[in-house]
């Protein structure tokens, strides 16, 4: 039975979450005193940590950074913050996933299951034009620099990488995002592709994504 440790300062939320996890076959523990949080979390030796960003005494992102310096235990950030900046910062500090409140309990359980399965197996690392693609960390690296992608950017990039050299339509990309419970409109898709292009260019992959008018995109 996997042990999940909850870091949430709202009593009702953490107790409801603990009940959800226990009813789903997990062992659940949580903090009630947030002093010396890192030591308490590490001593519990959980298989996965669910952590809010807004917690007493220490910002959740900073706590994540400190935990990550000592352990590779998977961490999912569960937060009411919805800005892309918070997601990018959390992923750069080592979060394995990021889900916003209010969340669908079924979706949260699926995310937990996916992260646990991923952590139990080997890290998937593939290459693209000399870059290492690390799905577990959600990043691209050229060996000296590491570039974090948002979840949407990684879904888009992975979808196009799996179909490299073939035209990918906007409808296909929207469906891929929806299948991962990432709901975006047409304008948001354009913004995500633009940011992905820019990030790939920063790592030396200029013109990596070609636009085919009225058809879609090709990853070169």
Secondary structure, 3 states (H helix, E strand, C coil): CCEEEEECCCHHHHHHHHHHHHHCCCEEEECCCCCCHHHHHHHHCCCEEEECCCCCCCCHHHHHHHHHCCCCCEEEEEECCCCHHHHHHHHHCCCCEEEECCCCHHHHHHHHHHHHHHHHCCCCEEEECCEEEECCCCEEECCCCEEECCHHHHHHHHHHHHCCCCCECHHHHHHHHHHCCCCCCHHHHHHHHHHHHHHHHHCCCCCCEEEECCCEEEEC
